[in-house]
Amino acid sequence: MSFGDMPLANGLLREEELERPEPRFPLELVFCESCALLQITESVDPELLFGDYPYFSSTSTTMVERAGELAARLVRERGLAGGDLALEIASNDGYLLQHYARAGVPVLGIDPARNVVEAAKARGVDTICAFFGESLAGRLASEGRRASVLHANNVLAHVPDVNGVVAGIARVLAEDGVAVVETPYVRDLVERTEFDTVYHEHLFYYSLTALERLFARNGLRIVDVERIDIHGGSLRVFAVRAGSQERARPPVRALLDEEQALGVACARYFEDFAARVAALREELRELLRDLKAQGHRLAAYGAAAKGATLLNSFGIGRDELDFVADRSEHKQGLYMPGVRLPIVAPERLLETMPDEVLLLAWNFADEILEQQAEYRRRGGRFILPLPRPQIV
């Protein structure tokens, strides 16, 4: 499936950049039956993608609360204390590791984005500004900094050298340590037509089958798996070093068997995906045209990367929408890539009362709808674009 040449989804623009052309790169989705990975064909320089990153995890109350619950669970189940180390790859602004620190467990974050690293340090979370890989993992291990628990949330999709990262995880993990990896689940992407999860930062889209093959190649073994509803549907896998005596729990085999029955490791599983995306495009565009024809004023909510994919690939911009509201102060005052829509504070919804708001950050729909209860009480409505457009 080809999206054509697309701007970088997190390449938010300053006002002085609006007159200059943006860099664009091919965005094509392909499948490899050898490694069972759905993936894109173009790898953009990571420094360009992550050097100055506009996404701060702590902006989402849901993300922070769930991180706290997971950290408390692992502290309890693994008996973590002051002699252990909780390490996170792509640790962002310390949204997760702060909970371990409060529980008395030493922490170390690793993230390549300078601005979010500074935010993490200000929160008291020790963080290295670097890309994680085998070299850094080896240095940490040689210093005796081995992780009793290592988190890698929504990062395996982002790294070109994914084998190097997973090998690095195995290297820095303590003998009795556990790696907890979360990544969007390819079945949810396909079955719910979550095409907007596809952008240049997301190189890979995983099934458990693909993860098992990847981990086995690089010295790790999956011992448990959970399906979670974050980001439109994700997998949370628990992995240990290949030589560990920890036994795999029944859900691992059950989900692998389920995937085999569905054929997720075969190209035919993905055959009708592009056609369903095309049908969704026409349905959403027709809904917006009808609302505009009735004289309705429209806006959007959530200056998320997935929103940039949806707007640009569906050809939705200034003709349909007045602005994009977003809670993050780091994004307000900037413009969406490609479509050049201004990003404003959520208060603008109450000030201008657009009739409908297209919810681009649909993966946090419950949280956003609750935050915008007053807008809805006054008659405002939200449009949920996936898996089929609906007005709520």
N, C-alpha and C positions, 0 to 999 in steps of 0.2 A: 504494500500500500504506500503510495507516494503522496506526501503533503505538498510537494514542490519545494521551492526555496523559502525558508521561514526565518524570521528574526529570532534572536535568542530570547527565550521565554521570560527570563529574569533580567533582560537588558532594558530596565526602565530608563526613560530618557529625561534629562533636564531640559528646561525650556529653551536654552541656547543651542541644544542639539537637534531641535525639531526641523531645522532647515537643511540638515545634513543627512545623506543617505545612511541607513543602518547596515551593518554587516548582516548578510543572509547566508544560510547554509542549507544544503539539501537535507530534507527530513524524509527518510524512507524506512519503512518497517518491513523486515524480512524474518524468515524462520530458518533455523539450522537443525536438521534432524539428527546430526551427529552429537551435539551437546544439548539438544532439546530446548534451546534458547530462542525466544522471540527477541529481536534486537534491531537497532538501527544501524545504518551503514556508514554514517559520518561521525567521526570523533573530533570534536572541537577542542582546541587547546584548553586544558583545565584551568590554567592561569586566567584565561579570558572569562571562563564561566564562574570561577569561585574566588578570584582575587579580592573583590569587594562585593559581598553578597547581601542582597536586600532582605533575605528571609531570616527572621528571628523567631525561633520556636516558642519562646515565652509569650509571644503575642497571642497564642491560642491557649485559653484556659483549659480546654480539653486535653491538649498535649501535656501541659504541666501536671494536671491532676493524674492522668494515666501514668506518667513517668513516676510520680510519687508512689502510686499503688504498686507498680512493678518493682521499684527499688525496695520498698518495705517487704514485699514478698520474698525477694531474693536474699535480703539480709536475714530474714527469718529461716527460710528453707536451707540456705547454705551456711548458716551460722557465722556470718561475716562480722568482723570486729576490727580493732585497731591494727592488727598485724596483717590484714589483707589489703588488696588494692582493687578498686573499681575503676576500670578504664573504659573510655568511650571513644570510638572513631567517629569523626564528623560530629563532634560534641556540641557544635553550634554555641549558643550563649550560656551553656551550663544548666539548661532547663531540667536535665535528668540527674546529672552528677551532684547537683546541690542537695538532693535528697539523701544520697549516701553520706555526704559530708556532715549533714545534720545528724545522721545516725552514728557518727564517729568512725566511719570507714574512710581511709585515705583515698583520694581520687586523683585521676589524671585524664584530662581531655586532650584530644588531638583534632585540630581543624585547620584547613588552609586559608580560611577567610579572615583577614586581619581585623576587620571591624567587629565580627562576632566574637573573636578571641578576646578582644579588649573588653567586650561586654561580659564575657564569662569571668575574666580576671577580676573585674569590678564586683562581681557577685561572690568572689572568694574561691572560685574554682580554678585550680592550677591547670593551665592549658598550654600546650605546645602549638605554635603556628607552623604547620607543616602538612604535607600530604603523607598519609600512612602507607607503608609498604614493607617489604622484607628488610630493607636496610635499616629503617628506623626501628622496626621490631627487634632486629638483632642487637642494636645498640641498647635498647631498653632492657632486653633480657640479660645482656652482659653486665648491666649496672645493677642487676638483681631486682628490676622492676617488672615482675611477672604478675599477670592479672588473675585474681581469684574469680572475678566476673568481668567479662568484656562485652560491651554493648556495641552493636553496629546497626543503628536504626536508619533505614532508608538511605543507605550509602552504597550497597552492592550494585544498585542500578546505575550509580554515577561514575564508577571508576573504569577507565579503559583496561588497565592491567588487573583484571579481577582475580586472576590466578595469583598474582603477586600479593594482593591484599589478603586473600584467604590464607596463603602460605604464611604471611606475616602474623595473622591471627593465631595460627597454630604455634608459631615460634614464641610469641610473647605470652601465651596462655600458660598458667601454672599447671603442674602435673594433674592436680585435682580441680582445675578451673573449669568454668563453663562459659561458652560464648553464646550470647543471646542476640539473634539476628532477626530484624524485622524488614520485610520488603513487600511492596504491593504484589498481590497474587494474580498471576496471568489469567486464571479462570474468571476471576471477577472482572478483570479488564475486558475480556472477550464476551462473557455472558451478559454483562450489563452495558456493553458498548461504551466503555470508559476510554474512548479514543484520546481524550484531552490529557490523559496521563502521559502521552507520548510527546516528548520534546527533547532537545539536544542534550540536556543534562542526564536524561534517562536513557542510557545505552542498552540496558538489558531488562527483560521482563520475565520473572521467574515462576516456574512451577516447583513443587517439591522434588519432582524427578530431576529437574535441572540442578537444583541445589545439592541434591545428594551426589550427583556426578561431580560437580564442582568441588565439593568439600572432600570427597574421597580422593580426588587427584592431589589434594594439597594437605593431607595429614589430619583431617578432621572427620568426625563421625556424628551424624545426627541421632540424638537420643529421645527427642520429643518435639512435637509440633502442635501449634494451636492456630486456628483461624480467628482473626480479630477483625473488627469492622472499621478500623482507622483507615483513612485515605481511600475510602471506597472499597475496602476489602484487602487485607494483608495476611501474610504468613508470619508467625513468630516461631522460629526454630531454635532449639537448644542443642548445641554441639559441644563435644569434648574432643580431646586429643585422641588420635586413632588407637593408641595403646591403652586407653583408659578401660577399666573393668566395668564402668557404669553401663547398665543395660538399657537398650532402647525400649521405650514404652509402646504399647499396642497402637496408639494413634498414628505412629510413623508408618507402619506397614499398611494400616487401613487406608490412609490417604494415598500412598503410592499405588495401591491396588485400584483405588477409585480413579486415579489419573490414568492408569493403564487402560481401564475399561472405557474411559471417555476418549482416549487417543490423544492426550495433550502433547505427547512426544512426536506427533505426526502432523505434517503440514495441512492435511485435510481438515483438522480441527479449526483452522483459521480461515478457511476458504471464503466464507460469506461475510467476514468481518467488514471489509471495505464497503460492500453493498449496503450493509446495515448502517454504517456511518453516513453514507451518501443519503439514505432515506431520512435519517435523523436531521441532517443538514437542511433538507427541503422542508421538513415538518416544523423545525424551529424558526427558520426564516419566514415561512408562511404565517406562523403565529405572530411574529413581530410585525410583519407587514399589515396584518389585519388590525392589530392594536393601534398602529400608527395611523391607519386609514380612519379609525374611529376618533382620532384626535388625541390619543393618549400620549403622555410624556413618559419616556422610558429611561432608566439608568441601569447600572450594574453594581454588584457588590462582590468584592474580593479581587484584589489585584494580584492574583495567584498566577504561577507559571501555567497551570492548566487553563486558566482564563485566557492567557495569551494565545495558546494553541487553539482554543475554541473560536475566539474572535477572528483570528487571522485565517484559519482554515475554512471557516464558514462565511467569511466576508461580511462580518458584522462590525460596524464602527460608528463614526460620527453621524451618519445618516439615520441610524436607529437609536443610539444611546447618547445621553447628554454628558455623563461622567461615570467614573467607577469609584465607589466609596470603599475605603479600607481602614481598618482599625489601627494599622501600623503607622506610627509617626515617621518611620524610616522611608515609607513609600509616598506619603502625602506630599503634594507639590510636584511630583514627577508625572510622567506620562507612560501609558501602556505602549510597549514596543509594537511597531507595525501600524496599528490603528490610531495611535497618538491621542487616545482618550485621556483627559486629565484625571488624576487620582486625588480624591478629596477625603476629608474626614467624614465619618458616618453621620455626624450632626447635619450634614447637608440634606440628608433624606427628609428630616423633619422641617428644615427650612424651605425646601422647594416642593416636597410631597409629589414626586413622580408617581404616576398611577401604578406602574409595575416596575419591579427591579429584577433583572436577570441575575440569578445567584451563581456566580462563576466558581466560588469556593464551596461547591455543593457538598464536598466531603466533610464540612463542618456545619451542615445545614441546621441541625438541632441547636447548636450553640448560637449561631447567628440569628435564627428566628427568635430565640429567647431574648437575645440582646436587643433586637429590633421590635419588641412587643408594642411599644408606643406607636411606631410607624404603622404597624398592622392595625392597631386599635383605631387609628384615625382613617382607616380605609385603604391603606397601601397594601399591595400584594406582591408576592415574590413568584418568579418563574424558575422552577427547578428544571434544568435542561436535560438531565439523564435519569434513567435510561430512555424515557420518553418525556417530552415537554409537558409540564403540568403547572397550573397556577394554584398557589396556596395562600 
